[in-house]
Amino acid sequence: MTTEKTPTATGTKVVNPDAAHDALTAVDPRLLVREQGLKGYFSEFKRKVHAGDLGSIPVVIGLIVIAVIFQTMNSQFLSAENLSNIAVTMVATGMMAVGIIFVLLLGEIDLSVGSVSGVSGAIVAVLSVTHGMNEWLAVVVALASGAAIGAVHGFFFAKIGAPAFAVTLAGLLFWLGFMLQLLGENGTINLDGEGVVGQLTTYYFSDIAAAYGLAAVAVVGFFLSSFFDNRRRAAAGVPSRPLSDIIMRTVILAVIAFAAAAMFNQYKGLPLALVLFLAVLVITDFVLRRTAYGRKIFALGGSVEASRRAGINVTAVRISVFALAGLFAAVGGLFWASKIAAANQSAGAGDLLMNVIAAAVIGGTSLFGGRGRTWNALLGVMVIVSIQYGLALEGIATPIQYMITGGVLLATVVIDSVTRKTQKTAGRA
C-alpha cells in the first residue's frame, strides 16, 4: 500500500490513493447487474455490506426469524386468522409512523403524535355522537385539526426557532389535557360500529376477487413503473436494469402478493384497513421519491444550510412536514378509535408513541435524517405487531413484551449508528 503527502493549510495530510479511489468510484448497481448478470447481484451485495448500506435486508431477515420462532412455539401464529388480525392491528400505528418518517427525514422528532391521535378520535366522537354532526364531516374536521396542530408545532420550531423536541413534548402534554377536556367526566364515548369510523377496521372485502385483484394490480403496476422508469433512464444515457432483472423482481412480488391474497381469502377476506394503508404508502412514497417537494425534504435532512443556499424555503418545508405528521397522527387516531369502537381517556397513551417511533426506525429510517422511505413504516410495524401477537399467543406478560420490543429498537439504533460510521469510512457520507 502506498501513501502520498498532500500539503494543506494546517500542515501535511497523508492520503491513501487506493482508499481515495475506492471512495470516489461508485458503481451503479443497475450497471453491475446488466454487465455481470447473476454475479452482479453478489457483487452489489458485497459492496453494500462493505459500505454499511444494507437497506431493509436486516428487517426482512428479522421478520423471517420472528415467523419461524413463533410458528415453532405455536402453530396458530401463521394461521390466516392471526395474520389477518396482525394486518388490521398494525394499520393504526403504521399510519402514524408514516408521518413520523417525514419528520425523521428532517433529522427531527415529534413526540406529540400519540396525544394528537387521541384528540382526533375524541373530536369525531364528540361531534358525531354527542352533537349529532354528520360522521363524514366530523372525520374531515378531525383530520383538518390534526394537520393544523402539526402546523402549529412546525411554526414554533421553524419560525420561532424552538427545538422540535421541546415544542412537541409541550404538545404531548397540552393535547392530552385537551382530549381529556373534550371527553368530559365520563371519559368514554362509544362509536357506532356500523358507522364510517367503526368500519375502518371491521370491514372486509369478502369477494375473493378483491384480494386477488389487488394483488394483480400491485404486480402489474410495479412492472409497468419499473419498465418505463428503465426506459427513461436508458434514453437519458444513465445505467438501467436489464429486463430480466425487472421480470425477476416482478415474479418475487407476485409470489408474495398472491400468497397474501390467498391467506386473506381463507379468513374474512381483504381488510379495508390494509387497502387504505397500502394506498397511503404508495402515494407518500411517490411524493418523497418523485416530486420536488420530496427532494427538498431529503435535502433538508442532509444539510439545512446547503438547502437554504440552494433556494429552498426551509421554513415552509419544515412547517408542512410537521403538518403532515399531525395529519397522519389524526388518521391513526381514527383507526385506533375504530379498533375499540370508542374514544376514551387511554387513547394515545401507553406505549403508542414509542411503538410509532420504533416502527419507523426499525423499518430502516435513520434517526439522523436524510435516509428512509415510507415503506419502512410497513416493515417496522410488522416487526412490532408480530412480536406482540406472538408473545400474546404464548401468554407472555406485557412487561416482557415491552422489554423485547425495547431490545429490538436498541439493536436497530445501534445498527443505524454503525452503518453511518461505516459509510463515512467508505467515503459515502
Contacts in CASP RR format, 6 or more apart in sequence:
PFRMAT RR
TARGET T0000
AUTHOR 0000-0000-0000
METHOD contacts of the structure
MODEL  1
MTTEKTPTATGTKVVNPDAAHDALTAVDPRLLVREQGLKGYFSEFKRKVH
AGDLGSIPVVIGLIVIAVIFQTMNSQFLSAENLSNIAVTMVATGMMAVGI
IFVLLLGEIDLSVGSVSGVSGAIVAVLSVTHGMNEWLAVVVALASGAAIG
AVHGFFFAKIGAPAFAVTLAGLLFWLGFMLQLLGENGTINLDGEGVVGQL
TTYYFSDIAAAYGLAAVAVVGFFLSSFFDNRRRAAAGVPSRPLSDIIMRT
VILAVIAFAAAAMFNQYKGLPLALVLFLAVLVITDFVLRRTAYGRKIFAL
GGSVEASRRAGINVTAVRISVFALAGLFAAVGGLFWASKIAAANQSAGAG
DLLMNVIAAAVIGGTSLFGGRGRTWNALLGVMVIVSIQYGLALEGIATPI
QYMITGGVLLATVVIDSVTRKTQKTAGRA
1 16 0 8 1.000
1 18 0 8 1.000
2 16 0 8 1.000
2 17 0 8 1.000
2 18 0 8 1.000
3 14 0 8 1.000
3 15 0 8 1.000
3 16 0 8 1.000
3 17 0 8 1.000
4 14 0 8 1.000
4 15 0 8 1.000
4 17 0 8 1.000
5 12 0 8 1.000
5 13 0 8 1.000
5 14 0 8 1.000
5 15 0 8 1.000
6 12 0 8 1.000
6 13 0 8 1.000
6 14 0 8 1.000
6 15 0 8 1.000
7 13 0 8 1.000
22 426 0 8 1.000
23 426 0 8 1.000
23 427 0 8 1.000
23 428 0 8 1.000
26 428 0 8 1.000
27 47 0 8 1.000
28 238 0 8 1.000
28 239 0 8 1.000
29 44 0 8 1.000
29 47 0 8 1.000
30 233 0 8 1.000
30 239 0 8 1.000
30 240 0 8 1.000
30 241 0 8 1.000
30 245 0 8 1.000
31 239 0 8 1.000
32 40 0 8 1.000
32 41 0 8 1.000
32 43 0 8 1.000
32 44 0 8 1.000
32 47 0 8 1.000
33 40 0 8 1.000
33 41 0 8 1.000
33 44 0 8 1.000
33 241 0 8 1.000
33 242 0 8 1.000
33 245 0 8 1.000
34 239 0 8 1.000
34 240 0 8 1.000
34 241 0 8 1.000
34 242 0 8 1.000
34 245 0 8 1.000
36 43 0 8 1.000
37 242 0 8 1.000
37 244 0 8 1.000
48 54 0 8 1.000
48 55 0 8 1.000
50 422 0 8 1.000
50 426 0 8 1.000
51 422 0 8 1.000
51 423 0 8 1.000
51 426 0 8 1.000
51 428 0 8 1.000
52 418 0 8 1.000
52 419 0 8 1.000
52 422 0 8 1.000
52 423 0 8 1.000
52 426 0 8 1.000
53 419 0 8 1.000
53 423 0 8 1.000
53 428 0 8 1.000
54 415 0 8 1.000
54 419 0 8 1.000
55 364 0 8 1.000
56 363 0 8 1.000
56 364 0 8 1.000
56 375 0 8 1.000
56 376 0 8 1.000
56 379 0 8 1.000
58 415 0 8 1.000
59 362 0 8 1.000
59 363 0 8 1.000
59 364 0 8 1.000
59 379 0 8 1.000
59 380 0 8 1.000
59 383 0 8 1.000
60 379 0 8 1.000
62 383 0 8 1.000
63 379 0 8 1.000
63 382 0 8 1.000
63 383 0 8 1.000
63 386 0 8 1.000
66 383 0 8 1.000
66 386 0 8 1.000
66 387 0 8 1.000
67 77 0 8 1.000
67 78 0 8 1.000
67 386 0 8 1.000
70 77 0 8 1.000
70 386 0 8 1.000
70 389 0 8 1.000
70 390 0 8 1.000
70 393 0 8 1.000
70 394 0 8 1.000
71 77 0 8 1.000
71 78 0 8 1.000
73 390 0 8 1.000
73 393 0 8 1.000
73 394 0 8 1.000
74 390 0 8 1.000
74 393 0 8 1.000
74 394 0 8 1.000
76 82 0 8 1.000
76 393 0 8 1.000
77 389 0 8 1.000
77 390 0 8 1.000
77 393 0 8 1.000
80 263 0 8 1.000
80 264 0 8 1.000
80 266 0 8 1.000
80 267 0 8 1.000
81 267 0 8 1.000
82 389 0 8 1.000
82 393 0 8 1.000
83 263 0 8 1.000
84 263 0 8 1.000
84 264 0 8 1.000
84 267 0 8 1.000
84 268 0 8 1.000
84 269 0 8 1.000
84 271 0 8 1.000
85 389 0 8 1.000
86 382 0 8 1.000
86 385 0 8 1.000
86 386 0 8 1.000
86 389 0 8 1.000
87 264 0 8 1.000
87 271 0 8 1.000
87 273 0 8 1.000
87 274 0 8 1.000
88 201 0 8 1.000
88 271 0 8 1.000
88 273 0 8 1.000
88 274 0 8 1.000
88 339 0 8 1.000
89 339 0 8 1.000
89 385 0 8 1.000
89 389 0 8 1.000
90 277 0 8 1.000
90 381 0 8 1.000
90 382 0 8 1.000
90 384 0 8 1.000
90 385 0 8 1.000
91 201 0 8 1.000
91 273 0 8 1.000
91 274 0 8 1.000
91 276 0 8 1.000
91 277 0 8 1.000
91 332 0 8 1.000
91 335 0 8 1.000
92 117 0 8 1.000
92 201 0 8 1.000
92 332 0 8 1.000
92 333 0 8 1.000
92 335 0 8 1.000
92 336 0 8 1.000
92 339 0 8 1.000
93 332 0 8 1.000
93 352 0 8 1.000
93 355 0 8 1.000
93 356 0 8 1.000
93 359 0 8 1.000
93 381 0 8 1.000
93 384 0 8 1.000
93 385 0 8 1.000
94 277 0 8 1.000
94 332 0 8 1.000
94 356 0 8 1.000
94 359 0 8 1.000
94 377 0 8 1.000
94 378 0 8 1.000
94 381 0 8 1.000
95 277 0 8 1.000
95 280 0 8 1.000
95 328 0 8 1.000
95 331 0 8 1.000
95 332 0 8 1.000
95 333 0 8 1.000
95 335 0 8 1.000
95 377 0 8 1.000
96 113 0 8 1.000
96 114 0 8 1.000
96 117 0 8 1.000
96 328 0 8 1.000
96 329 0 8 1.000
96 331 0 8 1.000
96 332 0 8 1.000
96 333 0 8 1.000
96 352 0 8 1.000
96 356 0 8 1.000
97 356 0 8 1.000
97 357 0 8 1.000
97 359 0 8 1.000
97 360 0 8 1.000
97 376 0 8 1.000
97 377 0 8 1.000
97 380 0 8 1.000
97 381 0 8 1.000
98 280 0 8 1.000
98 281 0 8 1.000
98 284 0 8 1.000
98 328 0 8 1.000
98 374 0 8 1.000
98 377 0 8 1.000
99 110 0 8 1.000
99 113 0 8 1.000
99 324 0 8 1.000
99 325 0 8 1.000
99 326 0 8 1.000
99 327 0 8 1.000
99 328 0 8 1.000
99 329 0 8 1.000
100 109 0 8 1.000
100 110 0 8 1.000
100 113 0 8 1.000
100 325 0 8 1.000
100 328 0 8 1.000
100 356 0 8 1.000
100 357 0 8 1.000
100 359 0 8 1.000
100 360 0 8 1.000
100 377 0 8 1.000
101 360 0 8 1.000
101 365 0 8 1.000
101 372 0 8 1.000
101 373 0 8 1.000
101 374 0 8 1.000
101 376 0 8 1.000
101 377 0 8 1.000
102 284 0 8 1.000
102 288 0 8 1.000
102 297 0 8 1.000
102 321 0 8 1.000
102 324 0 8 1.000
102 325 0 8 1.000
102 374 0 8 1.000
103 109 0 8 1.000
103 110 0 8 1.000
103 164 0 8 1.000
103 321 0 8 1.000
103 322 0 8 1.000
103 325 0 8 1.000
104 360 0 8 1.000
104 361 0 8 1.000
104 365 0 8 1.000
104 366 0 8 1.000
104 367 0 8 1.000
104 369 0 8 1.000
104 372 0 8 1.000
105 288 0 8 1.000
105 297 0 8 1.000
105 298 0 8 1.000
105 300 0 8 1.000
105 301 0 8 1.000
105 321 0 8 1.000
105 365 0 8 1.000
105 369 0 8 1.000
105 370 0 8 1.000
105 371 0 8 1.000
105 372 0 8 1.000
106 297 0 8 1.000
106 300 0 8 1.000
106 301 0 8 1.000
106 318 0 8 1.000
106 321 0 8 1.000
106 369 0 8 1.000
106 370 0 8 1.000
107 301 0 8 1.000
107 367 0 8 1.000
107 368 0 8 1.000
107 369 0 8 1.000
107 370 0 8 1.000
108 157 0 8 1.000
108 164 0 8 1.000
108 165 0 8 1.000
108 318 0 8 1.000
109 164 0 8 1.000
109 165 0 8 1.000
109 168 0 8 1.000
109 357 0 8 1.000
110 150 0 8 1.000
110 153 0 8 1.000
110 164 0 8 1.000
110 168 0 8 1.000
110 322 0 8 1.000
110 325 0 8 1.000
110 326 0 8 1.000
110 329 0 8 1.000
111 165 0 8 1.000
111 168 0 8 1.000
111 169 0 8 1.000
111 171 0 8 1.000
111 172 0 8 1.000
111 353 0 8 1.000
112 149 0 8 1.000
112 150 0 8 1.000
112 153 0 8 1.000
112 168 0 8 1.000
112 169 0 8 1.000
112 171 0 8 1.000
112 172 0 8 1.000
112 175 0 8 1.000
112 326 0 8 1.000
112 329 0 8 1.000
113 325 0 8 1.000
113 326 0 8 1.000
113 328 0 8 1.000
113 329 0 8 1.000
113 353 0 8 1.000
113 356 0 8 1.000
114 172 0 8 1.000
114 329 0 8 1.000
114 348 0 8 1.000
114 349 0 8 1.000
114 352 0 8 1.000
114 353 0 8 1.000
114 356 0 8 1.000
115 171 0 8 1.000
115 172 0 8 1.000
115 173 0 8 1.000
115 174 0 8 1.000
115 175 0 8 1.000
115 176 0 8 1.000
115 177 0 8 1.000
115 179 0 8 1.000
115 348 0 8 1.000
116 146 0 8 1.000
116 149 0 8 1.000
116 150 0 8 1.000
116 175 0 8 1.000
116 326 0 8 1.000
116 329 0 8 1.000
116 330 0 8 1.000
117 329 0 8 1.000
117 330 0 8 1.000
117 332 0 8 1.000
117 333 0 8 1.000
117 336 0 8 1.000
117 347 0 8 1.000
117 348 0 8 1.000
117 352 0 8 1.000
118 175 0 8 1.000
118 179 0 8 1.000
118 333 0 8 1.000
118 336 0 8 1.000
118 337 0 8 1.000
118 343 0 8 1.000
118 347 0 8 1.000
118 348 0 8 1.000
119 142 0 8 1.000
119 145 0 8 1.000
119 146 0 8 1.000
119 149 0 8 1.000
119 175 0 8 1.000
119 178 0 8 1.000
119 179 0 8 1.000
119 182 0 8 1.000
119 330 0 8 1.000
120 142 0 8 1.000
120 143 0 8 1.000
120 145 0 8 1.000
120 146 0 8 1.000
120 329 0 8 1.000
120 330 0 8 1.000
120 331 0 8 1.000
120 332 0 8 1.000
120 333 0 8 1.000
120 334 0 8 1.000
120 337 0 8 1.000
121 142 0 8 1.000
121 197 0 8 1.000
121 333 0 8 1.000
121 334 0 8 1.000
121 336 0 8 1.000
121 337 0 8 1.000
121 343 0 8 1.000
121 347 0 8 1.000
122 179 0 8 1.000
122 182 0 8 1.000
122 183 0 8 1.000
122 189 0 8 1.000
122 343 0 8 1.000
122 347 0 8 1.000
123 138 0 8 1.000
123 141 0 8 1.000
123 142 0 8 1.000
123 145 0 8 1.000
123 182 0 8 1.000
124 135 0 8 1.000
124 138 0 8 1.000
124 139 0 8 1.000
124 141 0 8 1.000
124 142 0 8 1.000
124 191 0 8 1.000
124 197 0 8 1.000
124 334 0 8 1.000
124 337 0 8 1.000
124 343 0 8 1.000
125 183 0 8 1.000
125 189 0 8 1.000
125 191 0 8 1.000
125 337 0 8 1.000
125 342 0 8 1.000
125 343 0 8 1.000
126 182 0 8 1.000
126 183 0 8 1.000
126 189 0 8 1.000
126 343 0 8 1.000
127 133 0 8 1.000
127 137 0 8 1.000
127 138 0 8 1.000
127 141 0 8 1.000
127 142 0 8 1.000
128 134 0 8 1.000
128 135 0 8 1.000
128 138 0 8 1.000
128 191 0 8 1.000
128 192 0 8 1.000
128 197 0 8 1.000
129 189 0 8 1.000
129 190 0 8 1.000
129 191 0 8 1.000
129 192 0 8 1.000
130 189 0 8 1.000
133 141 0 8 1.000
135 192 0 8 1.000
135 195 0 8 1.000
135 196 0 8 1.000
135 197 0 8 1.000
136 196 0 8 1.000
139 196 0 8 1.000
139 197 0 8 1.000
139 334 0 8 1.000
142 330 0 8 1.000
142 334 0 8 1.000
143 327 0 8 1.000
143 330 0 8 1.000
143 331 0 8 1.000
143 334 0 8 1.000
145 330 0 8 1.000
146 326 0 8 1.000
146 327 0 8 1.000
146 329 0 8 1.000
146 330 0 8 1.000
147 323 0 8 1.000
147 324 0 8 1.000
147 326 0 8 1.000
147 327 0 8 1.000
147 330 0 8 1.000
148 323 0 8 1.000
149 175 0 8 1.000
149 326 0 8 1.000
150 322 0 8 1.000
150 323 0 8 1.000
150 325 0 8 1.000
150 326 0 8 1.000
150 327 0 8 1.000
151 319 0 8 1.000
151 320 0 8 1.000
151 322 0 8 1.000
151 323 0 8 1.000
153 164 0 8 1.000
153 167 0 8 1.000
153 168 0 8 1.000
153 171 0 8 1.000
153 322 0 8 1.000
153 326 0 8 1.000
154 164 0 8 1.000
154 167 0 8 1.000
154 318 0 8 1.000
154 319 0 8 1.000
154 321 0 8 1.000
154 322 0 8 1.000
154 323 0 8 1.000
155 319 0 8 1.000
156 162 0 8 1.000
156 167 0 8 1.000
157 163 0 8 1.000
157 164 0 8 1.000
157 167 0 8 1.000
157 318 0 8 1.000
157 322 0 8 1.000
158 314 0 8 1.000
158 315 0 8 1.000
158 316 0 8 1.000
158 318 0 8 1.000
158 319 0 8 1.000
158 322 0 8 1.000
159 315 0 8 1.000
159 319 0 8 1.000
164 322 0 8 1.000
172 353 0 8 1.000
176 349 0 8 1.000
179 345 0 8 1.000
179 347 0 8 1.000
180 187 0 8 1.000
180 345 0 8 1.000
183 189 0 8 1.000
183 343 0 8 1.000
183 344 0 8 1.000
183 345 0 8 1.000
187 344 0 8 1.000
187 345 0 8 1.000
188 342 0 8 1.000
188 343 0 8 1.000
188 344 0 8 1.000
188 345 0 8 1.000
189 342 0 8 1.000
189 343 0 8 1.000
189 344 0 8 1.000
190 341 0 8 1.000
190 342 0 8 1.000
191 197 0 8 1.000
191 198 0 8 1.000
191 337 0 8 1.000
191 338 0 8 1.000
191 341 0 8 1.000
191 342 0 8 1.000
191 343 0 8 1.000
192 198 0 8 1.000
193 199 0 8 1.000
193 202 0 8 1.000
193 341 0 8 1.000
197 334 0 8 1.000
197 337 0 8 1.000
197 338 0 8 1.000
198 337 0 8 1.000
198 338 0 8 1.000
198 341 0 8 1.000
199 272 0 8 1.000
199 338 0 8 1.000
200 272 0 8 1.000
200 273 0 8 1.000
200 276 0 8 1.000
200 334 0 8 1.000
200 335 0 8 1.000
200 338 0 8 1.000
201 271 0 8 1.000
201 272 0 8 1.000
201 273 0 8 1.000
201 335 0 8 1.000
201 338 0 8 1.000
201 339 0 8 1.000
202 338 0 8 1.000
203 271 0 8 1.000
203 272 0 8 1.000
204 268 0 8 1.000
204 269 0 8 1.000
204 270 0 8 1.000
204 271 0 8 1.000
204 272 0 8 1.000
205 211 0 8 1.000
205 269 0 8 1.000
205 270 0 8 1.000
205 271 0 8 1.000
205 272 0 8 1.000
205 275 0 8 1.000
206 268 0 8 1.000
206 269 0 8 1.000
208 265 0 8 1.000
208 269 0 8 1.000
210 269 0 8 1.000
210 270 0 8 1.000
211 260 0 8 1.000
211 261 0 8 1.000
211 262 0 8 1.000
211 264 0 8 1.000
211 265 0 8 1.000
211 269 0 8 1.000
211 270 0 8 1.000
212 258 0 8 1.000
212 261 0 8 1.000
212 265 0 8 1.000
213 261 0 8 1.000
214 257 0 8 1.000
214 261 0 8 1.000
214 270 0 8 1.000
214 275 0 8 1.000
214 278 0 8 1.000
215 254 0 8 1.000
215 257 0 8 1.000
215 258 0 8 1.000
215 260 0 8 1.000
215 261 0 8 1.000
218 253 0 8 1.000
218 257 0 8 1.000
218 278 0 8 1.000
219 250 0 8 1.000
219 253 0 8 1.000
219 254 0 8 1.000
219 257 0 8 1.000
222 249 0 8 1.000
222 250 0 8 1.000
222 253 0 8 1.000
223 246 0 8 1.000
223 247 0 8 1.000
223 250 0 8 1.000
226 241 0 8 1.000
226 246 0 8 1.000
226 249 0 8 1.000
226 250 0 8 1.000
227 243 0 8 1.000
227 246 0 8 1.000
230 240 0 8 1.000
230 241 0 8 1.000
230 243 0 8 1.000
230 246 0 8 1.000
231 240 0 8 1.000
233 239 0 8 1.000
233 240 0 8 1.000
234 240 0 8 1.000
261 270 0 8 1.000
264 270 0 8 1.000
264 271 0 8 1.000
273 335 0 8 1.000
273 338 0 8 1.000
277 378 0 8 1.000
280 328 0 8 1.000
280 331 0 8 1.000
280 374 0 8 1.000
281 374 0 8 1.000
281 375 0 8 1.000
281 377 0 8 1.000
281 378 0 8 1.000
284 374 0 8 1.000
285 373 0 8 1.000
285 374 0 8 1.000
285 375 0 8 1.000
287 293 0 8 1.000
287 294 0 8 1.000
288 294 0 8 1.000
288 297 0 8 1.000
288 298 0 8 1.000
288 373 0 8 1.000
288 374 0 8 1.000
289 373 0 8 1.000
293 317 0 8 1.000
293 320 0 8 1.000
296 307 0 8 1.000
296 312 0 8 1.000
296 317 0 8 1.000
297 317 0 8 1.000
297 321 0 8 1.000
298 370 0 8 1.000
299 306 0 8 1.000
299 307 0 8 1.000
299 310 0 8 1.000
299 312 0 8 1.000
300 307 0 8 1.000
300 312 0 8 1.000
300 314 0 8 1.000
300 317 0 8 1.000
300 318 0 8 1.000
301 307 0 8 1.000
301 369 0 8 1.000
301 370 0 8 1.000
302 369 0 8 1.000
302 370 0 8 1.000
304 314 0 8 1.000
307 314 0 8 1.000
308 314 0 8 1.000
333 347 0 8 1.000
333 348 0 8 1.000
336 347 0 8 1.000
336 348 0 8 1.000
336 352 0 8 1.000
337 343 0 8 1.000
337 347 0 8 1.000
351 402 0 8 1.000
351 405 0 8 1.000
354 405 0 8 1.000
354 409 0 8 1.000
355 381 0 8 1.000
355 384 0 8 1.000
355 405 0 8 1.000
358 380 0 8 1.000
358 384 0 8 1.000
358 405 0 8 1.000
358 406 0 8 1.000
358 408 0 8 1.000
358 409 0 8 1.000
358 412 0 8 1.000
359 377 0 8 1.000
359 380 0 8 1.000
359 381 0 8 1.000
359 383 0 8 1.000
359 384 0 8 1.000
360 376 0 8 1.000
360 377 0 8 1.000
360 380 0 8 1.000
361 367 0 8 1.000
361 409 0 8 1.000
361 412 0 8 1.000
361 413 0 8 1.000
361 416 0 8 1.000
362 379 0 8 1.000
362 380 0 8 1.000
362 383 0 8 1.000
362 384 0 8 1.000
362 408 0 8 1.000
362 409 0 8 1.000
362 412 0 8 1.000
363 376 0 8 1.000
363 377 0 8 1.000
363 379 0 8 1.000
363 380 0 8 1.000
363 383 0 8 1.000
363 412 0 8 1.000
364 371 0 8 1.000
364 372 0 8 1.000
364 376 0 8 1.000
364 379 0 8 1.000
364 380 0 8 1.000
364 412 0 8 1.000
364 416 0 8 1.000
365 371 0 8 1.000
365 372 0 8 1.000
365 373 0 8 1.000
365 376 0 8 1.000
366 372 0 8 1.000
366 416 0 8 1.000
366 420 0 8 1.000
367 413 0 8 1.000
367 416 0 8 1.000
368 416 0 8 1.000
368 420 0 8 1.000
383 408 0 8 1.000
384 405 0 8 1.000
384 408 0 8 1.000
387 401 0 8 1.000
387 404 0 8 1.000
387 405 0 8 1.000
387 408 0 8 1.000
388 401 0 8 1.000
388 405 0 8 1.000
391 400 0 8 1.000
391 401 0 8 1.000
391 404 0 8 1.000
392 401 0 8 1.000
420 429 0 8 1.000
423 429 0 8 1.000
END
